[in-house]
Amino acid sequence: MATAAGFDFRRWRLVLLGGLLVGIVLFAAIFAPWVAPYSPFDLDVAKMLQGPSAAHWLGTDELGRDVLSRAIYAARISMQVALLAVTVGLVGGTLIGMTAAYFGGLVEQALMRAMDLLFSFPAILLAVVLMASLGTSVLNAMIAIGIVFIPGFSRLARASTQAVLRQQYIEAARSIGMSDIRIIFREILPNITAPLMVEAAVAFAYAVLLESALSFLGLGAQPPDPSWGNMLSTGRGFMAQAPWLSIVPGMAMFICVLGFNLLGDGLRDVTDPHMRE
């Protein structure tokens, strides 16, 4: 189904739906002080573990804090961690992958074997080891998750660069004496951006899950700072009498991860020529 202007809604539907969900989360994170009905740190002992009501739409926690407000502020931490972590992985992995593919030989072997070594560790285990070494803080969580993402981005960048190197305009650039640095950043990088952006959108979802897992284990955001992971960790002890303590952060994570996954799948369908009808 296409409009008169030629816009094909079927091709863009996943991008639009994913962008809508991600936009809701980003809006809540950016405008949390104005969107949240209460401060995430306000205590009201008289209203501990109260269910959803007109005063507290999604109930209160074990200390009387508003669950909706804490879930909204937790989106800030998740988005900050995901943004910096994906940036670290994207920049580091792209530079390593392009360098390995362009120069080849011993340079490629050394760089890619180092990436294989990192890739051999399970992501959550590697993140936990890095957090144990760096210390428990949100900044260290960003760095640890970013390091976890570097091998995946480097493999994708290397494969994309190898495909670009077979094109004739690369030979033309070399024949006119263009330097290696200019070829890499002027001729190669713009032509491998599309698959990297698709991977980055999916990596955002994975970064949110990793940050929540680290916070759940007590290695990420530390109380009283709200995080979806530590909210889930607290809520598991009150599943019988206050299930909303786990349901609310779980649904927030679900919406965020689903949005980024749909956005990544949609961008792949739009940018991949093989997916076009």
DRENPA-3360 file (N, C-alpha, C; in nm, 2 decimals, always signed):
BEGIN
1 = MATAAGFD = +0.09/-0.12/+0.00/+0.00/+0.00/+0.00/+0.09/+0.12/+0.00 ~ +0.08/+0.20/-0.10/+0.16/+0.32/-0.12/+0.07/+0.44/-0.13 ~ +0.11/+0.56/-0.08/+0.03/+0.68/-0.10/+0.06/+0.74/-0.24 ~ -0.01/+0.85/-0.26/+0.01/+0.92/-0.39/+0.15/+0.97/-0.41 ~ +0.22/+1.00/-0.30/+0.35/+1.06/-0.30/+0.46/+0.94/-0.31 ~ +0.41/+0.82/-0.32/+0.50/+0.71/-0.33/+0.55/+0.65/-0.20 ~ +0.49/+0.69/-0.09/+0.54/+0.63/+0.04/+0.48/+0.49/+0.06 ~ +0.56/+0.39/+0.07/+0.51/+0.26/+0.09/+0.51/+0.23/+0.24;
9 = FRRWRLVL = +0.39/+0.23/+0.29/+0.37/+0.20/+0.44/+0.42/+0.07/+0.48 ~ +0.40/-0.04/+0.39/+0.43/-0.17/+0.43/+0.58/-0.18/+0.46 ~ +0.66/-0.11/+0.38/+0.81/-0.12/+0.40/+0.85/-0.05/+0.53 ~ +0.78/+0.06/+0.56/+0.82/+0.14/+0.68/+0.74/+0.11/+0.80 ~ +0.65/+0.01/+0.80/+0.56/+0.00/+0.92/+0.64/-0.04/+1.05 ~ +0.75/-0.13/+1.03/+0.82/-0.17/+1.15/+0.91/-0.05/+1.20 ~ +0.96/+0.03/+1.11/+1.03/+0.15/+1.15/+0.94/+0.25/+1.23 ~ +0.82/+0.27/+1.17/+0.73/+0.36/+1.24/+0.68/+0.31/+1.38;
17 = LGGLLVGI = +0.65/+0.18/+1.38/+0.61/+0.12/+1.51/+0.72/+0.12/+1.61 ~ +0.84/+0.08/+1.57/+0.95/+0.08/+1.66/+0.99/+0.22/+1.70 ~ +0.99/+0.31/+1.61/+1.02/+0.45/+1.64/+0.92/+0.51/+1.74 ~ +0.79/+0.47/+1.73/+0.69/+0.52/+1.82/+0.72/+0.47/+1.96 ~ +0.75/+0.34/+1.98/+0.78/+0.28/+2.11/+0.90/+0.34/+2.17 ~ +1.01/+0.35/+2.09/+1.13/+0.41/+2.13/+1.11/+0.56/+2.17 ~ +1.03/+0.63/+2.09/+1.00/+0.77/+2.12/+0.93/+0.79/+2.25 ~ +0.84/+0.70/+2.28/+0.77/+0.71/+2.41/+0.87/+0.70/+2.53;
25 = VLFAAIFA = +0.96/+0.60/+2.52/+1.06/+0.58/+2.62/+1.16/+0.70/+2.63 ~ +1.20/+0.75/+2.52/+1.29/+0.86/+2.52/+1.23/+0.99/+2.57 ~ +1.10/+1.00/+2.54/+1.02/+1.12/+2.59/+1.02/+1.11/+2.74 ~ +0.98/+0.99/+2.79/+0.98/+0.98/+2.94/+1.11/+1.00/+3.00 ~ +1.22/+0.95/+2.94/+1.35/+0.97/+3.00/+1.40/+1.11/+3.00 ~ +1.37/+1.18/+2.89/+1.42/+1.32/+2.88/+1.34/+1.42/+2.97 ~ +1.21/+1.39/+2.97/+1.12/+1.49/+3.04/+1.07/+1.43/+3.17 ~ +1.15/+1.34/+3.23/+1.11/+1.27/+3.35/+1.07/+1.37/+3.47;
33 = PWVAPYSP = +1.14/+1.48/+3.49/+1.10/+1.57/+3.60/+0.96/+1.63/+3.58 ~ +0.92/+1.64/+3.45/+0.78/+1.70/+3.43/+0.68/+1.59/+3.41 ~ +0.72/+1.47/+3.36/+0.62/+1.36/+3.34/+0.59/+1.29/+3.46 ~ +0.69/+1.26/+3.55/+0.67/+1.18/+3.67/+0.58/+1.26/+3.77 ~ +0.48/+1.19/+3.82/+0.39/+1.26/+3.92/+0.46/+1.29/+4.05 ~ +0.56/+1.21/+4.09/+0.63/+1.23/+4.22/+0.78/+1.22/+4.20 ~ +0.85/+1.26/+4.30/+1.00/+1.24/+4.30/+1.02/+1.09/+4.32 ~ +1.12/+1.03/+4.25/+1.14/+0.89/+4.28/+1.20/+0.85/+4.41;
41 = FDLDVAKM = +1.24/+0.96/+4.49/+1.30/+0.94/+4.62/+1.21/+0.97/+4.74 ~ +1.08/+1.02/+4.71/+0.99/+1.06/+4.81/+0.94/+0.94/+4.89 ~ +0.96/+0.94/+5.02/+0.91/+0.83/+5.10/+0.78/+0.86/+5.17 ~ +0.69/+0.76/+5.17/+0.56/+0.78/+5.24/+0.53/+0.65/+5.31 ~ +0.58/+0.63/+5.44/+0.57/+0.51/+5.51/+0.42/+0.47/+5.53 ~ +0.33/+0.56/+5.54/+0.19/+0.53/+5.56/+0.13/+0.47/+5.44 ~ +0.19/+0.47/+5.32/+0.14/+0.42/+5.20/+0.22/+0.31/+5.14 ~ +0.29/+0.24/+5.22/+0.38/+0.13/+5.17/+0.29/+0.02/+5.11;
49 = LQGPSAAH = +0.34/-0.03/+4.99/+0.28/-0.15/+4.92/+0.13/-0.13/+4.89 ~ +0.09/-0.01/+4.86/-0.05/+0.02/+4.82/-0.06/-0.01/+4.67 ~ -0.17/-0.07/+4.64/-0.20/-0.10/+4.50/-0.23/+0.02/+4.41 ~ -0.25/+0.00/+4.29/-0.28/+0.11/+4.20/-0.40/+0.19/+4.25 ~ -0.40/+0.32/+4.24/-0.51/+0.40/+4.29/-0.50/+0.54/+4.22 ~ -0.60/+0.63/+4.25/-0.60/+0.76/+4.18/-0.48/+0.84/+4.22 ~ -0.43/+0.82/+4.34/-0.31/+0.90/+4.38/-0.18/+0.84/+4.33 ~ -0.17/+0.71/+4.32/-0.05/+0.64/+4.27/-0.10/+0.54/+4.16;
57 = WLGTDELG = -0.09/+0.58/+4.04/-0.16/+0.50/+3.93/-0.10/+0.36/+3.92 ~ +0.02/+0.33/+3.95/+0.08/+0.20/+3.95/+0.13/+0.15/+4.08 ~ +0.07/+0.21/+4.19/+0.10/+0.16/+4.32/+0.23/+0.22/+4.38 ~ +0.26/+0.17/+4.50/+0.38/+0.21/+4.57/+0.46/+0.09/+4.61 ~ +0.59/+0.12/+4.64/+0.68/+0.01/+4.67/+0.69/-0.01/+4.82 ~ +0.79/-0.09/+4.87/+0.80/-0.12/+5.01/+0.84/+0.00/+5.10 ~ +0.88/+0.11/+5.04/+0.91/+0.23/+5.12/+0.81/+0.34/+5.09 ~ +0.70/+0.31/+5.02/+0.60/+0.41/+4.99/+0.63/+0.50/+4.88;
65 = RDVLSRAI = +0.73/+0.47/+4.80/+0.76/+0.55/+4.68/+0.68/+0.51/+4.56 ~ +0.65/+0.61/+4.48/+0.56/+0.59/+4.36/+0.63/+0.51/+4.26 ~ +0.57/+0.40/+4.22/+0.63/+0.30/+4.13/+0.64/+0.36/+3.99 ~ +0.54/+0.43/+3.94/+0.54/+0.49/+3.81/+0.65/+0.59/+3.80 ~ +0.67/+0.67/+3.90/+0.77/+0.77/+3.89/+0.91/+0.71/+3.89 ~ +0.93/+0.60/+3.97/+1.06/+0.54/+3.96/+1.09/+0.47/+3.83 ~ +0.98/+0.41/+3.77/+1.00/+0.35/+3.64/+1.03/+0.45/+3.53 ~ +0.97/+0.57/+3.54/+1.00/+0.67/+3.44/+1.15/+0.72/+3.46;
73 = YAARISMQ = +1.19/+0.75/+3.58/+1.33/+0.79/+3.60/+1.43/+0.68/+3.57 ~ +1.39/+0.55/+3.59/+1.48/+0.44/+3.55/+1.51/+0.44/+3.40 ~ +1.41/+0.49/+3.32/+1.44/+0.50/+3.18/+1.56/+0.59/+3.15 ~ +1.58/+0.69/+3.23/+1.69/+0.78/+3.21/+1.82/+0.70/+3.22 ~ +1.84/+0.62/+3.32/+1.96/+0.54/+3.34/+1.98/+0.44/+3.23 ~ +1.87/+0.37/+3.19/+1.88/+0.27/+3.08/+1.92/+0.34/+2.95 ~ +1.86/+0.45/+2.92/+1.90/+0.52/+2.79/+2.04/+0.57/+2.79 ~ +2.08/+0.63/+2.91/+2.22/+0.68/+2.92/+2.32/+0.57/+2.90;
81 = VALLAVTV = +2.30/+0.46/+2.97/+2.39/+0.34/+2.96/+2.39/+0.29/+2.82 ~ +2.27/+0.27/+2.76/+2.26/+0.21/+2.63/+2.33/+0.30/+2.52 ~ +2.31/+0.43/+2.54/+2.37/+0.53/+2.44/+2.52/+0.53/+2.44 ~ +2.58/+0.54/+2.56/+2.72/+0.54/+2.57/+2.78/+0.40/+2.54 ~ +2.72/+0.29/+2.58/+2.77/+0.16/+2.56/+2.77/+0.13/+2.41 ~ +2.66/+0.16/+2.34/+2.66/+0.14/+2.20/+2.75/+0.23/+2.12 ~ +2.77/+0.35/+2.17/+2.87/+0.44/+2.10/+3.01/+0.38/+2.12 ~ +3.05/+0.33/+2.24/+3.18/+0.27/+2.26/+3.20/+0.15/+2.17;
89 = GLVGGTLI = +3.10/+0.06/+2.16/+3.11/-0.06/+2.08/+3.11/-0.02/+1.93 ~ +3.02/+0.07/+1.89/+3.02/+0.11/+1.75/+3.15/+0.17/+1.70 ~ +3.20/+0.27/+1.77/+3.32/+0.34/+1.73/+3.44/+0.25/+1.74 ~ +3.46/+0.18/+1.85/+3.57/+0.09/+1.87/+3.56/-0.03/+1.77 ~ +3.45/-0.09/+1.75/+3.44/-0.21/+1.66/+3.45/-0.17/+1.52 ~ +3.40/-0.05/+1.48/+3.41/-0.01/+1.34/+3.56/+0.02/+1.30 ~ +3.63/+0.09/+1.39/+3.77/+0.12/+1.36/+3.85/-0.01/+1.35 ~ +3.83/-0.10/+1.44/+3.90/-0.22/+1.44/+3.87/-0.30/+1.31;
97 = GMTAAYFG = +3.74/-0.32/+1.28/+3.70/-0.39/+1.17/+3.75/-0.34/+1.04 ~ +3.74/-0.20/+1.02/+3.79/-0.14/+0.90/+3.94/-0.15/+0.88 ~ +4.01/-0.13/+0.99/+4.16/-0.14/+0.99/+4.20/-0.28/+0.95 ~ +4.13/-0.39/+1.01/+4.17/-0.52/+0.99/+4.14/-0.56/+0.84 ~ +4.03/-0.52/+0.79/+4.00/-0.56/+0.65/+4.08/-0.48/+0.55 ~ +4.11/-0.36/+0.57/+4.19/-0.27/+0.48/+4.33/-0.32/+0.47 ~ +4.40/-0.34/+0.58/+4.54/-0.37/+0.58/+4.57/-0.52/+0.57 ~ +4.48/-0.60/+0.62/+4.49/-0.75/+0.60/+4.62/-0.80/+0.67;
105 = GLVEQALM = +4.66/-0.92/+0.63/+4.78/-0.98/+0.67/+4.79/-0.99/+0.83 ~ +4.91/-0.96/+0.88/+4.93/-0.98/+1.02/+4.84/-0.88/+1.11 ~ +4.82/-0.77/+1.05/+4.73/-0.67/+1.12/+4.59/-0.73/+1.14 ~ +4.54/-0.79/+1.04/+4.40/-0.85/+1.04/+4.40/-0.97/+1.14 ~ +4.50/-1.05/+1.13/+4.51/-1.17/+1.22/+4.52/-1.13/+1.36 ~ +4.60/-1.03/+1.39/+4.62/-0.99/+1.53/+4.49/-0.93/+1.59 ~ +4.43/-0.84/+1.51/+4.31/-0.77/+1.56/+4.19/-0.87/+1.57 ~ +4.17/-0.95/+1.47/+4.05/-1.04/+1.47/+4.06/-1.15/+1.57;
113 = RAMDLLFS = +4.19/-1.20/+1.60/+4.20/-1.30/+1.70/+4.18/-1.24/+1.84 ~ +4.21/-1.12/+1.86/+4.18/-1.05/+1.99/+4.03/-1.04/+2.00 ~ +3.96/-1.01/+1.89/+3.81/-1.00/+1.89/+3.75/-1.14/+1.92 ~ +3.81/-1.24/+1.86/+3.76/-1.38/+1.88/+3.77/-1.41/+2.03 ~ +3.88/-1.37/+2.09/+3.90/-1.40/+2.23/+3.79/-1.33/+2.32 ~ +3.76/-1.21/+2.29/+3.65/-1.14/+2.36/+3.52/-1.21/+2.33 ~ +3.50/-1.24/+2.21/+3.37/-1.30/+2.17/+3.35/-1.44/+2.22 ~ +3.45/-1.51/+2.27/+3.44/-1.64/+2.32/+3.38/-1.64/+2.46;
121 = FPAILLAV = +3.38/-1.53/+2.53/+3.31/-1.52/+2.66/+3.17/-1.49/+2.65 ~ +3.08/-1.55/+2.72/+2.94/-1.51/+2.72/+2.93/-1.36/+2.76 ~ +2.84/-1.29/+2.70/+2.83/-1.14/+2.72/+2.81/-1.11/+2.86 ~ +2.71/-1.17/+2.93/+2.68/-1.13/+3.07/+2.80/-1.17/+3.16 ~ +2.87/-1.28/+3.13/+2.98/-1.32/+3.21/+3.09/-1.22/+3.20 ~ +3.12/-1.18/+3.07/+3.22/-1.08/+3.05/+3.19/-0.95/+3.11 ~ +3.06/-0.90/+3.11/+3.02/-0.78/+3.17/+3.04/-0.79/+3.32 ~ +3.01/-0.90/+3.38/+3.02/-0.91/+3.53/+3.17/-0.91/+3.56;
129 = VLMASLGT = +3.25/-0.97/+3.49/+3.40/-0.97/+3.52/+3.45/-0.83/+3.51 ~ +3.41/-0.76/+3.40/+3.46/-0.62/+3.39/+3.41/-0.53/+3.50 ~ +3.28/-0.55/+3.54/+3.23/-0.47/+3.65/+3.30/-0.50/+3.78 ~ +3.33/-0.63/+3.80/+3.40/-0.67/+3.92/+3.54/-0.60/+3.93 ~ +3.60/-0.58/+3.81/+3.73/-0.52/+3.80/+3.72/-0.37/+3.81 ~ +3.62/-0.31/+3.75/+3.61/-0.16/+3.74/+3.54/-0.10/+3.86 ~ +3.46/-0.18/+3.93/+3.38/-0.13/+4.04/+3.23/-0.11/+4.00 ~ +3.14/-0.10/+4.10/+3.00/-0.09/+4.07/+2.96/+0.05/+4.06;
137 = SVLNAMIA = +2.93/+0.10/+3.94/+2.87/+0.23/+3.91/+2.81/+0.23/+3.77 ~ +2.73/+0.33/+3.75/+2.66/+0.34/+3.62/+2.76/+0.36/+3.51 ~ +2.86/+0.45/+3.53/+2.97/+0.48/+3.43/+3.04/+0.35/+3.39 ~ +3.08/+0.27/+3.50/+3.15/+0.15/+3.47/+3.06/+0.05/+3.40 ~ +2.93/+0.05/+3.42/+2.84/-0.04/+3.35/+2.84/+0.00/+3.20 ~ +2.84/+0.13/+3.17/+2.85/+0.18/+3.03/+2.97/+0.13/+2.96 ~ +3.09/+0.14/+3.03/+3.21/+0.10/+2.97/+3.22/-0.05/+2.95 ~ +3.17/-0.13/+3.05/+3.17/-0.28/+3.04/+3.08/-0.32/+2.93;
145 = IGIVFIPG = +2.96/-0.27/+2.92/+2.87/-0.32/+2.81/+2.93/-0.27/+2.68 ~ +2.99/-0.15/+2.67/+3.05/-0.11/+2.54/+3.16/-0.20/+2.50 ~ +3.24/-0.25/+2.59/+3.35/-0.35/+2.55/+3.29/-0.48/+2.50 ~ +3.18/-0.52/+2.56/+3.11/-0.64/+2.52/+3.07/-0.63/+2.37 ~ +3.03/-0.51/+2.33/+2.97/-0.49/+2.20/+3.08/-0.48/+2.09 ~ +3.20/-0.45/+2.13/+3.31/-0.42/+2.03/+3.33/-0.54/+1.93 ~ +3.34/-0.67/+1.98/+3.37/-0.78/+1.88/+3.26/-0.79/+1.78 ~ +3.13/-0.78/+1.81/+3.02/-0.79/+1.72/+3.03/-0.68/+1.61;
153 = FSRLARAS = +3.05/-0.56/+1.65/+3.06/-0.45/+1.55/+3.18/-0.46/+1.47 ~ +3.29/-0.51/+1.52/+3.42/-0.53/+1.45/+3.40/-0.63/+1.34 ~ +3.33/-0.74/+1.37/+3.31/-0.85/+1.26/+3.22/-0.79/+1.15 ~ +3.12/-0.72/+1.19/+3.03/-0.66/+1.08/+3.10/-0.56/+1.00 ~ +3.18/-0.47/+1.06/+3.26/-0.37/+0.99/+3.36/-0.44/+0.90 ~ +3.42/-0.54/+0.94/+3.52/-0.61/+0.86/+3.46/-0.67/+0.74 ~ +3.35/-0.74/+0.76/+3.28/-0.80/+0.64/+3.23/-0.70/+0.54 ~ +3.17/-0.59/+0.60/+3.12/-0.48/+0.51/+3.24/-0.41/+0.43;
161 = TQAVLRQQ = +3.35/-0.39/+0.50/+3.46/-0.33/+0.44/+3.52/-0.42/+0.33 ~ +3.53/-0.55/+0.35/+3.58/-0.64/+0.25/+3.50/-0.63/+0.12 ~ +3.36/-0.62/+0.14/+3.28/-0.61/+0.02/+3.30/-0.48/-0.05 ~ +3.32/-0.37/+0.02/+3.35/-0.24/-0.04/+3.48/-0.23/-0.11 ~ +3.58/-0.30/-0.06/+3.72/-0.30/-0.11/+3.72/-0.36/-0.25 ~ +3.62/-0.44/-0.29/+3.61/-0.50/-0.42/+3.55/-0.41/-0.53 ~ +3.51/-0.29/-0.48/+3.44/-0.20/-0.58/+3.55/-0.12/-0.65 ~ +3.51/-0.08/-0.77/+3.61/-0.01/-0.86/+3.65/+0.13/-0.81;
169 = YIEAARSI = +3.56/+0.19/-0.74/+3.60/+0.33/-0.70/+3.71/+0.33/-0.59 ~ +3.73/+0.21/-0.53/+3.84/+0.20/-0.43/+3.97/+0.20/-0.51 ~ +3.97/+0.12/-0.62/+4.09/+0.12/-0.71/+4.12/+0.26/-0.77 ~ +4.01/+0.33/-0.80/+4.03/+0.46/-0.86/+4.09/+0.56/-0.76 ~ +4.04/+0.54/-0.63/+4.10/+0.63/-0.53/+4.24/+0.60/-0.50 ~ +4.28/+0.48/-0.51/+4.42/+0.44/-0.49/+4.51/+0.49/-0.61 ~ +4.45/+0.48/-0.73/+4.52/+0.52/-0.85/+4.56/+0.67/-0.86 ~ +4.47/+0.75/-0.79/+4.50/+0.90/-0.79/+4.58/+0.94/-0.67;
177 = GMSDIRII = +4.63/+0.84/-0.60/+4.72/+0.87/-0.49/+4.65/+0.91/-0.36 ~ +4.53/+0.88/-0.34/+4.46/+0.91/-0.21/+4.52/+0.83/-0.10 ~ +4.54/+0.89/+0.02/+4.60/+0.82/+0.13/+4.51/+0.71/+0.19 ~ +4.57/+0.62/+0.26/+4.49/+0.52/+0.33/+4.38/+0.57/+0.42 ~ +4.42/+0.67/+0.50/+4.33/+0.73/+0.59/+4.21/+0.79/+0.52 ~ +4.23/+0.86/+0.41/+4.12/+0.93/+0.34/+4.04/+0.82/+0.27 ~ +4.10/+0.71/+0.22/+4.02/+0.61/+0.16/+3.93/+0.54/+0.27 ~ +3.98/+0.52/+0.38/+3.90/+0.45/+0.49/+3.78/+0.54/+0.53;
185 = FREILPNI = +3.81/+0.67/+0.56/+3.71/+0.75/+0.62/+3.62/+0.82/+0.51 ~ +3.67/+0.84/+0.39/+3.59/+0.91/+0.29/+3.52/+0.81/+0.19 ~ +3.58/+0.70/+0.16/+3.53/+0.61/+0.06/+3.46/+0.49/+0.12 ~ +3.52/+0.43/+0.23/+3.47/+0.31/+0.29/+3.36/+0.34/+0.40 ~ +3.39/+0.42/+0.49/+3.30/+0.44/+0.61/+3.16/+0.48/+0.56 ~ +3.14/+0.58/+0.47/+3.00/+0.61/+0.43/+2.93/+0.50/+0.37 ~ +3.00/+0.40/+0.31/+2.93/+0.29/+0.24/+2.91/+0.17/+0.33 ~ +2.95/+0.17/+0.46/+2.92/+0.06/+0.55/+2.83/+0.11/+0.66;
193 = TAPLMVEA = +2.79/+0.24/+0.65/+2.71/+0.30/+0.76/+2.58/+0.23/+0.78 ~ +2.51/+0.19/+0.67/+2.37/+0.14/+0.68/+2.37/+0.01/+0.77 ~ +2.45/-0.09/+0.74/+2.44/-0.21/+0.83/+2.48/-0.19/+0.97 ~ +2.57/-0.09/+0.99/+2.62/-0.06/+1.12/+2.51/+0.01/+1.20 ~ +2.43/+0.09/+1.14/+2.31/+0.15/+1.21/+2.21/+0.05/+1.24 ~ +2.18/-0.04/+1.16/+2.09/-0.15/+1.19/+2.14/-0.23/+1.31 ~ +2.26/-0.26/+1.31/+2.32/-0.34/+1.42/+2.32/-0.25/+1.55 ~ +2.34/-0.12/+1.54/+2.33/-0.04/+1.66/+2.19/-0.03/+1.72;
201 = AVAFAYAV = +2.09/-0.03/+1.64/+1.95/-0.03/+1.69/+1.92/-0.16/+1.77 ~ +1.97/-0.27/+1.72/+1.95/-0.40/+1.79/+2.04/-0.40/+1.92 ~ +2.16/-0.34/+1.91/+2.25/-0.34/+2.02/+2.19/-0.25/+2.13 ~ +2.11/-0.15/+2.10/+2.05/-0.07/+2.21/+1.96/-0.16/+2.29 ~ +1.88/-0.24/+2.23/+1.79/-0.33/+2.31/+1.87/-0.43/+2.40 ~ +1.98/-0.48/+2.34/+2.06/-0.57/+2.42/+2.13/-0.50/+2.53 ~ +2.17/-0.37/+2.51/+2.23/-0.29/+2.61/+2.14/-0.27/+2.73 ~ +2.01/-0.24/+2.70/+1.91/-0.22/+2.80/+1.90/-0.35/+2.89;
209 = LLESALSF = +1.90/-0.46/+2.82/+1.88/-0.59/+2.90/+2.01/-0.61/+2.98 ~ +2.13/-0.59/+2.93/+2.25/-0.61/+3.00/+2.26/-0.51/+3.12 ~ +2.22/-0.39/+3.11/+2.22/-0.29/+3.22/+2.12/-0.34/+3.33 ~ +2.01/-0.38/+3.29/+1.91/-0.43/+3.38/+1.96/-0.56/+3.45 ~ +2.03/-0.64/+3.38/+2.08/-0.76/+3.44/+2.19/-0.73/+3.55 ~ +2.28/-0.64/+3.51/+2.38/-0.59/+3.60/+2.32/-0.53/+3.73 ~ +2.22/-0.44/+3.71/+2.15/-0.38/+3.82/+2.08/-0.48/+3.91 ~ +2.02/-0.58/+3.84/+1.95/-0.69/+3.92/+2.05/-0.76/+4.01;
217 = LGLGAQPP = +2.17/-0.78/+3.96/+2.27/-0.85/+4.04/+2.34/-0.76/+4.14 ~ +2.31/-0.63/+4.14/+2.37/-0.54/+4.23/+2.50/-0.48/+4.18 ~ +2.53/-0.49/+4.05/+2.65/-0.44/+3.99/+2.63/-0.31/+3.90 ~ +2.51/-0.26/+3.89/+2.48/-0.15/+3.81/+2.45/-0.03/+3.90 ~ +2.33/+0.03/+3.86/+2.28/+0.14/+3.94/+2.25/+0.10/+4.09 ~ +2.30/+0.18/+4.18/+2.28/+0.14/+4.32/+2.17/+0.22/+4.39 ~ +2.09/+0.15/+4.47/+1.98/+0.22/+4.55/+2.04/+0.34/+4.62 ~ +1.96/+0.45/+4.64/+1.82/+0.46/+4.60/+1.79/+0.50/+4.45;
225 = DPSWGNML = +1.90/+0.51/+4.37/+1.87/+0.54/+4.23/+1.79/+0.44/+4.16 ~ +1.68/+0.48/+4.09/+1.59/+0.38/+4.03/+1.65/+0.32/+3.90 ~ +1.64/+0.19/+3.89/+1.68/+0.12/+3.77/+1.58/+0.00/+3.75 ~ +1.55/-0.03/+3.63/+1.45/-0.14/+3.60/+1.51/-0.27/+3.66 ~ +1.64/-0.28/+3.66/+1.69/-0.41/+3.71/+1.68/-0.42/+3.86 ~ +1.72/-0.31/+3.94/+1.71/-0.32/+4.08/+1.56/-0.31/+4.13 ~ +1.47/-0.25/+4.05/+1.33/-0.26/+4.08/+1.28/-0.40/+4.07 ~ +1.32/-0.47/+3.97/+1.29/-0.62/+3.96/+1.34/-0.70/+4.07;
233 = STGRGFMA = +1.47/-0.67/+4.11/+1.53/-0.74/+4.22/+1.46/-0.72/+4.35 ~ +1.41/-0.60/+4.37/+1.33/-0.57/+4.49/+1.19/-0.64/+4.48 ~ +1.13/-0.63/+4.37/+1.00/-0.68/+4.35/+0.98/-0.83/+4.36 ~ +1.09/-0.90/+4.34/+1.07/-1.05/+4.34/+1.04/-1.09/+4.49 ~ +1.08/-1.01/+4.59/+1.05/-1.05/+4.72/+0.91/-1.02/+4.77 ~ +0.83/-0.95/+4.68/+0.69/-0.91/+4.71/+0.60/-0.96/+4.61 ~ +0.63/-1.07/+4.54/+0.54/-1.11/+4.43/+0.40/-1.15/+4.48 ~ +0.39/-1.20/+4.60/+0.26/-1.25/+4.65/+0.17/-1.13/+4.69;
241 = QAPWLSIV = +0.22/-1.03/+4.76/+0.14/-0.93/+4.81/+0.14/-0.80/+4.72 ~ +0.25/-0.78/+4.64/+0.26/-0.66/+4.56/+0.32/-0.70/+4.42 ~ +0.25/-0.77/+4.34/+0.30/-0.81/+4.21/+0.34/-0.69/+4.11 ~ +0.28/-0.58/+4.14/+0.30/-0.46/+4.05/+0.45/-0.41/+4.06 ~ +0.52/-0.45/+4.17/+0.66/-0.41/+4.18/+0.75/-0.47/+4.08 ~ +0.71/-0.59/+4.03/+0.78/-0.66/+3.92/+0.72/-0.63/+3.79 ~ +0.59/-0.62/+3.78/+0.52/-0.61/+3.65/+0.56/-0.48/+3.59 ~ +0.56/-0.37/+3.66/+0.58/-0.24/+3.60/+0.72/-0.23/+3.54;
249 = PGMAMFIC = +0.83/-0.25/+3.61/+0.96/-0.24/+3.54/+0.97/-0.35/+3.43 ~ +0.91/-0.46/+3.45/+0.92/-0.56/+3.34/+0.85/-0.52/+3.22 ~ +0.73/-0.46/+3.23/+0.67/-0.40/+3.11/+0.74/-0.29/+3.05 ~ +0.80/-0.20/+3.13/+0.88/-0.09/+3.08/+1.00/-0.15/+2.99 ~ +1.07/-0.25/+3.04/+1.18/-0.31/+2.97/+1.12/-0.37/+2.84 ~ +1.01/-0.44/+2.85/+0.95/-0.50/+2.73/+0.92/-0.40/+2.62 ~ +0.86/-0.29/+2.65/+0.83/-0.19/+2.56/+0.96/-0.13/+2.49 ~ +1.06/-0.10/+2.58/+1.18/-0.05/+2.53/+1.25/-0.14/+2.43;
257 = VLGFNLLG = +1.27/-0.27/+2.48/+1.34/-0.37/+2.40/+1.27/-0.40/+2.27 ~ +1.13/-0.41/+2.28/+1.05/-0.44/+2.16/+1.07/-0.33/+2.06 ~ +1.06/-0.20/+2.11/+1.08/-0.09/+2.02/+1.21/-0.09/+1.94 ~ +1.32/-0.11/+2.01/+1.45/-0.11/+1.94/+1.46/-0.23/+1.85 ~ +1.41/-0.34/+1.88/+1.42/-0.46/+1.79/+1.33/-0.43/+1.67 ~ +1.21/-0.38/+1.68/+1.13/-0.35/+1.56/+1.20/-0.24/+1.48 ~ +1.26/-0.14/+1.54/+1.33/-0.04/+1.47/+1.45/-0.10/+1.39 ~ +1.52/-0.19/+1.45/+1.64/-0.25/+1.38/+1.59/-0.34/+1.27;
265 = DGLRDVTD = +1.49/-0.42/+1.29/+1.43/-0.50/+1.18/+1.38/-0.42/+1.07 ~ +1.31/-0.31/+1.10/+1.26/-0.22/+1.00/+1.37/-0.15/+0.92 ~ +1.47/-0.10/+0.98/+1.58/-0.04/+0.91/+1.65/-0.14/+0.82 ~ +1.66/-0.27/+0.87/+1.72/-0.37/+0.78/+1.64/-0.39/+0.65 ~ +1.51/-0.40/+0.67/+1.42/-0.42/+0.55/+1.43/-0.30/+0.46 ~ +1.44/-0.18/+0.51/+1.44/-0.06/+0.43/+1.58/-0.04/+0.35 ~ +1.69/-0.07/+0.43/+1.82/-0.04/+0.37/+1.88/-0.16/+0.29 ~ +1.83/-0.28/+0.31/+1.88/-0.40/+0.24/+1.81/-0.41/+0.10;
273 = PHMRE = +1.89/-0.39/-0.01/+1.83/-0.40/-0.14/+1.77/-0.54/-0.17 ~ +1.82/-0.64/-0.10/+1.76/-0.78/-0.13/+1.62/-0.80/-0.07 ~ +1.59/-0.71/+0.03/+1.46/-0.72/+0.09/+1.35/-0.64/+0.02 ~ +1.39/-0.56/-0.08/+1.29/-0.48/-0.16/+1.22/-0.56/-0.27 ~ +1.10/-0.53/-0.29/+1.02/-0.60/-0.39/+1.05/-0.54/-0.53;
% end
